[in-house]
Amino acid sequence: MRLWKQVLGAGAVSGALLIAGFGLGGLGRAEAQATGGPDDPGKPVYDQFCAACHNAPPAGDRAPPVASLRKMSAQTIMAALTTGVMKPIGDGLDRRQIRDVVQYLAAPEGATGTAWIDDNRCAADKATVDLSAAPAQVGFGVDTDNSRRMTAAQAGFTGKQAADLEVAWTFAMPRTSGLRGQGVVVGSTLFFPAGQAGYMLALDTKTGCVKWATPANGLRTSLAYGRLGKNGPWAVVGGDSDGELVAFDARTGAVAWKADPRHDKTVPLSGSPVFAGDRIVVPISAIDVGNAMRPTFECCKAHGAVALVDAKDGKVLWTWHTMPEAQPLGRKNSQGVEMYGPSGAPIWSSPSVDLKAGVVYTATGENTSPPATGTSDALVAIDLATGKQKWAFQALANDVWNMSCPIGSASGPGQRKPGPNCFFAEEGSVLRDHDFGGGPVIWKGKGKSLILGGQKSGDVWAVDAKTGKQVWHHQFGKGTALGGVHWGIATDGVRVFAPISDPGVPPADNAAGLYAIDIASGKVAWSWKATPDCTGERRTRVAGCDIRYGVSAPPLVVDGAVIAGSLDGRLHVFDAATGKRLATHDTSGSFETVNRLAGKGGSIDAAGPFAGDGMLFVPSGYVQFGQTAGNVLVAYRPKR
């Protein structure tokens, strides 16, 4: 039961319904049974179907250890097995087996109800959502260039103040072991996707009180902010665990519309949408890389795409596909199952949009079955008006890989043997899984425009925006399946900042840290190598503190300061010009929250820091991949 990538963002609403249908009634392990002991009926199910991947995964492996699974809610595990990435395993279990293994693994849950919202409602004078101000950011990338750059006016504080912050308040989400989505700030309102808790929230920026809360079906993506049509209402938009794009009226929280932009109803929405005027660009990923674990799965058919939808109603205007539809390959795997290809090249990240030039830029992942295509592990330019591809820059060719495969050589020392759906392992694939996990950044200099991208190989690329031709590139470390550059990069307009995670990589090859490259010249401006901090209580409260300490979440630039969160829960502030570390804050550990739920911070991953109205917001906690669970949104302000 290898939990792959970041797709365990399934929400409590759909999960609770699924659990009720399976006879759990929404109860966690402590309420539904004893303690998951040797006589527990779920133990033999776990031992047969899950233990091989989760009992002792090696450092840097994507399968979270069983200790991390036990911090997940019953809703999260149930949704993963029935509608999420673990559905290939769930499909092989009967209803009782699913119920038993969920009960065996799930963390205890009390009856939280909605008190975490109701007891923290804003007073009447704080409850109004005022949308008259310009948004602090329009989405994951702050702007449509994906720069993740904010001025002091946008953030509400200066770079100098960023070096001297204090915690203003924290807000805890129930049934939550990780926060994978970023919010947006408009005026005094923070819109936030509480995915596992099953709600879309509007919070007061200064106090964390709740202005409105709308039940939502497991919001999985970060949010985008824009107008629903030329004269429509302002809205926040995100993708949910059913693959639907959902638009919430920003003023009231009412659902304005739901739409399904997917060309293939089996694939998820993982990357964040972005408004392009009165249209919305929607990245679409794929799931067969995980489905391939099942020996009887017809590997592989799904592929990534980008859809453009009308912001007025979500109607699809065009879809660009990373490749043609898969066809039978005329061969069978070792289990006698027909094989298909090409497939893969999912899109995990938010695209960028040059509205003036009329171009969408996106980034893709690996192929999951042959033949290899030129659009995998690539930066791609798409015509905004027509959806036709303009160019593709492939950073790594022939990276055909799925979770039936080893990483690297299929016959190297210590490698596990390829499974039935890694039928191509000896046919020349590099077997790296070196996606572009973060979206491309548009940079405009004097007389030229570049597209910047960071790859899990540790490479940072600059290509010509008009032609896709390489201008420069650097590699930091050797990369891993969960790093080098995992979730994205940022720029201050002069330098591009590349975070490197490298969990579990041996010291000689480990490049964990933050790197700055002068964009115009392509020369490295400065570098900062991260080191672990396992002092005092951190050794026990931070999972794998000695191997998971790099920077995986995308940084944020605020007025000359670079703010980056690390896998061990630390928040670092740097001078953008020199790389001098100005401050470090620890978000791991317990917090007293404004909504009176038990709050605990953990790993900072997937969702990076974001800011607005004089506040810096940090989603803390990400249990996947053996990292540290957490359920708090930490709000910082300049120290008074």
N, C-alpha and C positions, 0 to 999 in steps of 0.2 A: 504494500500500500504506500508506494513512494509518492509523497506529496510534492508536486512539481511546480516550479516557478513561483508565482504569487497568486494563484487562482483560488486560494481558499478564502476569498473575501465574501463567501456566501452569507446572506443576511439572516437575521433571526426570524423575520416574518415568514419567509418561505420555509426556512428550516423548522420552525415550530409547527407549521402545517404538516410537513413531511413526517416529523416526529410523532405527531398525533396519529397520523395514518399508520404508523408502524407500531403503535401501542405504547409509546413512551410517555405520552401526555406532557411532553416538554420537560420532564424531570431529568436532572443530571444524575451522575453515577451514585452520589451519596444518598439521593432520595429514592432511586429506583431499585437499588440492590445493596449489597454489602460493600465491600471495598475493592473489588477486582482481584480477589485472592485466587489461589490455585484451583479452587472448586468453582470459580465463576464460569458460567456457560459461554461467556465471550472469550475466555482465554484460548481455548482450542481454535477458535475462528481466527483470532489474532496470530497465534503461533503458525497456522497454516498459510494464511494469506498476507500477513503484514510483517512478521518478525524478521524475515530475511533482509528487508530494507531498513527497518526502523530500530532494531535492537542495538546495533553498534555501527552506525554509518561513519565512515572516515571523515576527518576534518575537511570542510569545504564541500562535502557532498550535499546534494539538494534535499535528501530525505531527512526530515527532522527526526531526532531520536524520540523514543517512546516517551521520555520525560516531557518533551515539548508537546506531544499529542495530548498528554494528560492535562495540559493547561488550556486546551481548546474546549469550547462549549459543545454540548451535544448537538445544538443546531448547526454549528460549523462542520462537524464531522459528518453528520447525517447528510447535509447538503452536498458535501464533497463526494460522498459515496453514491448519491442518487441523481444529482444533476451536474456535479462539478468534475474536476480533473480526475478524481478517483472512481468515476462511474464505470470505467472498464473493469475495475475490481468489483465494485458493487453489483454489476450485471451478472457476475458469476456467483453471487450469494443469494440465498432465499431471504424472505422477509424476516424470519426469526434470526438468522445469522447476522443480518445487518443490525437489527435491534440489539442483539447481544453484544456485538463488538463495539457499538456506540456506547452502550451502558458501561462496558468494561473500560473504555478509554476516557470518556468525557470527564471534564472537571466538574466538581460539585457546583450546583447552582442553587442559590436561594430564590425565593419568590420575589423578584424585584419589582414586577408590575411596571407602573409608569411614575412611581414616586420620584425617581431620579430626574424626571422632567417636571412633574407637577409641583414639587416642593421647591423648585428653583425658578419659577416663573417670574418674569420681570414685573416690577410695579408699573402702573399705568403710564407714568411719565417716561419709562425706559422701553416700553413695548413696541413703539412705533418703528417701522422699518422705513427710513428716509433714504430714497434712492436718488436724491438730487445731486449728490456728489459724484464725481468720476470714480470708477472703481480703482482700488489700489492695484489690482491685477485682473486680467480677463481670463486667466486659467493657469494651468500647471506651469507654463513657461513665462508667466507674468505678462508678456505681450505676444503678439502673433509671430514675432521673430524667434520665440523660444529663448530669449536672452537670459531670463531669470535675473534681470537687472532692475533695481528700483532706485529712483532718486530719493533724496531725503524728504521731499514733499510727498511722494507716493507712500513711503513707509511711515512718515510721521516722526522720524528720528534721524539723527545724523550718524555717519560712520563712526565718529568719535564717541557718540553715546552708545553705539553698539558694543563698545568695549567695556561698558560698565552697566550691566543689566541686573535686574532682580526679578524674582517670580512675583507676578501680580495675582494670579489665580490659576487653578487647575480644574479641569472638568473631566470626570471619569465616565466611561461608557460601560454598561453592563454586558455580560455575555461576550466579552471582547478580549482577545489575546493579541491582537495586532491592528494597527491603523495603517491602511495602505493608500488612503485618499487625501489629497490636499483640499483646503477650502479656498474661498475667495472673500475679500473684504470690500464692502461698499459703505462708505461713511462710518457709522458706528455699529454696523452689523457685520458679523462673521457668519458666513454660510459654510456649514461643515457636513460632510457625508459620514455619519456614524454607521458604517456598513454592517458590521456584525451585530450591532445593537438593533438594526432594522429601522433606522430613522434618518430623515434629512432634517438638520437643525439650523435655526437662525439664532445666534447668540449675541448678546451685547458685548462689544469688544473690550470694554473697560472692566466689566464685572463678571462676565460669563453667565449671566442670567438668560433664561430661554424666552425669546420673543415669539417664536412658533416652532412646532415640531410636527412633521408629517411622516406617518409610517411609509417606509420605502423598502422595496424588495431587495435588500442586500446590495446597496450601491457599491460598485467595485472600482470605479474610476475616480480620478480627481474631477473637480467641477470646472465648468466653463460658464462665463457670464456674458450675456448679451440680450439683444431685443428680439422678440419672436416676430419677425417680419418688420417692415419699415415703420409701421405705426403700432406694433403690438406691444404687449407688456414686457418689462424687463424680467429676465428669468435666469435661474441657475439650472444647468443641464448636466446630467451624468448618466453613465451606463450601469445597469443593474445585473443581478446574477441570472436573470432570464434572457439576457442578451438584448433587452430593450433599452432604447434611449428615452430618458424621462426628463421632461421640462417642468420645473416647479416655478410658479409665479413668485418672484422674489419678494413681493410685498406681503403676500398672504400665506404662502406655502402650499396653496392649492395646486394640484397637478393640472397643468395646462394641456398637455398631451403626452401620449406614449407612442413610440414608433419602433419598429424593428428594421434597422437598416442593413441587416446581414444578408448576404447572398446565399449563405449556408447556415441553416438553423442549428447546426451542431457546434458552431464555433462561438467563442465568447467575445465580449467587449472588455478589453483590458486597458488599453491606452486611453488617454483623456481626449475628449472632443475639443474642438476650438472653433469659435465663431469666425466666419469670413464674411463680414458685412451682414446681409440678411440671410446668409446660408451657414451651415455648420458642417465642418469637415470631421468625419468619424473614422478613426483607425479600427481595423478589425483584425483580430488575431486568429489563432487556430489551436486545436487541442490534440491532434493526432500524434504529436510528439510524445504525449503521455499514453494515449490509447494503444500505442505500439507495444506497450509492456505486455498486453494480452496476446498470447501466442496465436489465438484463433482470430485475431482482428485482421481485417483485410487492409493491410497497410500499403499505402496511405492515400487519402483523397483530399483532405481539407487543405486550404491555402489562405493566406492573408489577403487583405484588400483595404482600399480606402473608399468610403462612400461620401458623397456630397448630398446633404439633405436640405430641404427648405426649412428655414427656422420657424416659419409660420405654423407648420403642421407636421414636420418630420418626414415629409414625402421624399423618397429617394430621387435625386436628379440624375446622377450618374454613379457608376462604380468602376474603379480601376482595380484590376486583379493583378496579383503578383505573378501569376502564371496561368496557362490554360487549365481547363478541367482535367483532372487525372483520368488516365485510361488504363485498361488492363495491360500489364507488362508482358503477358504471355509466359509467365513463370509462377511457380508456387513456392511458398516457404516450406520449411522442414515439416510443418504440420499439415501440409497439403492445402493451404489456403491461398487463394488467388491474390497476387500482389498488384498494386496500382502506383502510378506516378505520372507526372511529377507532383510533388506536394510540398507544403510548408511555407517558408518565408512569411511567418506571421508578423504582425505589426503590434509591438507592445507599448509604444510610446505615443506622445502627442505630436502630431505633425506641426510644421511651421507654415506660415502663409505670407507671401509677398503680394499684398493686394494691388499695389501699383503695377507690378509686372504681371500679375495674374497667374502666379505659380504656387502650387502646393509642394512642399518638400516633406518626404517621409523617410523612415529607416526601417529595415527589415531584419528578420532572423534567418536561421539556417533552413535548408531543405530537410524534409523528413523522409523522403524516399526518392530514388533516382527516376528520371535523369536529372542531374544538377541543372539549375537554371541560372541565368545571369542576373537575376533579381534577388538572390538570397545574400544575406550579410552585406546589404547594399544601402547606399543613399540614392534616392530616386526623386526626380522632378516630374510633376504632373501638371498639365494645363488646367487651370482652375475653371475655365469656361467649358471645356469639352471632356475632361477626364482622360485625355490621351497622354501617354508617357512621352516626355521630352528627352530625358536621358536617365541612365542608371550607372552609378559608379559602384562596382563590386570590390569590396575591400578584401574578401577572402573567397576564392573560388572553390567549388566542389566540397563545401562543408555540408555533406549529407549526413544527418545524425538524428536519431531518436532515442528514447529511453530504453530501448532494447539493446543499445550499443554501449561499449566502453568509451571512455574519453581518450582520444589519441589512437595510437596503433592498436589494431585489433589483436595483435599477437605479442605485444611487449611484455616484459617481466612484471608480474604482479597484476596484470589486467584480468578483469573478469571476461569470460567468454561471451562473444556476441550471442544475443538471443535470436529466436526464429525470425523476428522482424528487423533484424540487422543483417538481412540477407545480402547486402551490398558491401559488407565491411571490408572485404578483400579486393574491392574493385576500384580503389584509388581515392576513396573519400578521405579527407583529412581528419574527420571525426572529432571536431573541436567544439561545436556548439558555441561559436563566438558571435553571437547576435550583436546587433546594435540595440541595446536595451533602452537607451534614451533617444529622444527625438533630435533632429537636426536643428542647428542654430544658424540663423541668417546674420551675416556680418557685412556691413557696407562701409568701405573705406574710400579713400580718394581714388576715383577712377576704376574701382573694381569692387565686386561683391563676391563673398565666399560663403560656402556652406560648410559648417563645422560639425563634426560628429565624433562621438566617443564609443569605443567598441569593447566588448568583454575580453578581447585579446590584450587589452592595455594600450591599444593604439588610439591616437587622436589624429583625425584627418582634416585637411582643408582642401576643398575642391572648388573650382570655378563655378559660380552660380549659373552661368549661361551654358556652359558646355559639359560640366561634370568632370573635367580633367583635373587630375591631382596637382595641387600647388605645393603642399608640404605635408609631412607626417612625422610623428614621433611615437615610439612605443615605450611605455613605462612598465617594467616587469615583463612577465611572459603571459599573463592573463590566466583566467580560470573560468569555469562555467558559471561562477557567481561573482565575478569581477573580471579584471581591472575596472573599466568604466561600466558600472552596472545600470544606473538609472538616469544618467544625464550629466550634462556639463553646464557651465554658466560663463558669461562674459561681462566685463565692465566697459566694453567698447574698444579697449586697447589690448587686453589680454583675455585668453580663454582659460578657464580653470577646470582641470580634470581631476575628479576624485577617483582614487584607486582603493578597492576593498581587499582583494586577495586573501580571503579567509583561509587559514590553514596552510598557506604556501610556506615552504621552508625559508628560513631567514635569508639564505643566499640569493633567492629569487624573489623574495617578497618586496613589493613596491608600495605597500599600503601607505596612503597619505594623500597629499594634495599638490598638484603641479600647475604652474602658470606658464603659458606660452605667449610670447608676443605675436599677435596675429599677423601684422604686416610683414614681419621678417621671417616668421616661423621659428624663431630661436627661443629656447627655454629661458624664461625670465627668472624663475625661482622654483624651489621645490621644498616640500616639508614632508619628512618621513615620520609616519605615526609609530608610536610605541605603545605596548600594552600598559594598562594601569590595573594591577590586581592587588592594590594595597588595601589593608583593613577589610571591611565588609564587602568590598567590591568583588573579592575572590569568590564569595559564595552567592552574591545576588546577581552577578553578571555571568550568564552562561558562556563558557569558553572564553573568559576574559583574556586569556593569553594567546588566543588564535583569531578571535573576531574583534578587531579593533580598528580596522580600516574605515574608509569613507565610501559608502555605497549610495546613499541618497544624494540627489543633486544639490549642489550648494546654492546659496542665494547671495547676490551682491546688493549691498545697500550703501550707496554714497561713499565709495572708497573702502568699504569693509567687505570681506568675504566670510559668510557664516556657513559652517558645514557641520552636519551631525554625523556621528560615527556609529558603527555597529555595536559598540559597548555602551551606548547611551550618552556619551559626552558630546557637548556642543562646543565647537571651537570657533573663535573669531580671529580673523587674520587681517593685516593691512594688505590691501589688494596690490599695492605697488611694490612692496618689499617682501611680503610673505611672513613678516614678523607675527608670531602668535600673540594676540593682545589679551585674550581671556579664554577660559574654559569653564563650562558649567556642566554639572552632572545631573542628567535627567533620570538616571536609573534610581530605583528605590521607591519608597512609599511617599505619598502626598496626601495632605488634607485637602479635600476637594470642595468646591462651592456647592455641588449638588449632593454632598453627603454620602456618596458611594466610596467604597474602598478604592483608592487610586494607587497605581503602581506604574512607574516608568520602566522602559526597557530599551531595546535596540531601536535606533533611528535608521529606518530603511524605507525604500520605495517612495514615501512621501517626505519631501524635504521641508525645511523651514519656509514659512511665508509670513508676510507682514502687512500692516495697515493700521491707520488711526493711532499711530504712536505705540504700537504693540508688535512684538515678534511672537509668532505661534509655532510650536514644535510638537508634532504628533510623535509620541514616545511609546514604543512597544511594537515588536514584530517577531512573532514566535517561530515563523517558518525557518527552515534550514538550520535548526538547532540553536537559534538565537534567543534573545531574552524577551519573554512575553511582557506586555504592558497594555494599559487601557486609558492613558491620560493624554489630553491635550494641554500642554503647558504654555501659559501666556506670560511672556516677559515684558517688562517695561524698563525704560532708562531709570537708573537708580535715583531715588529722590533724596 
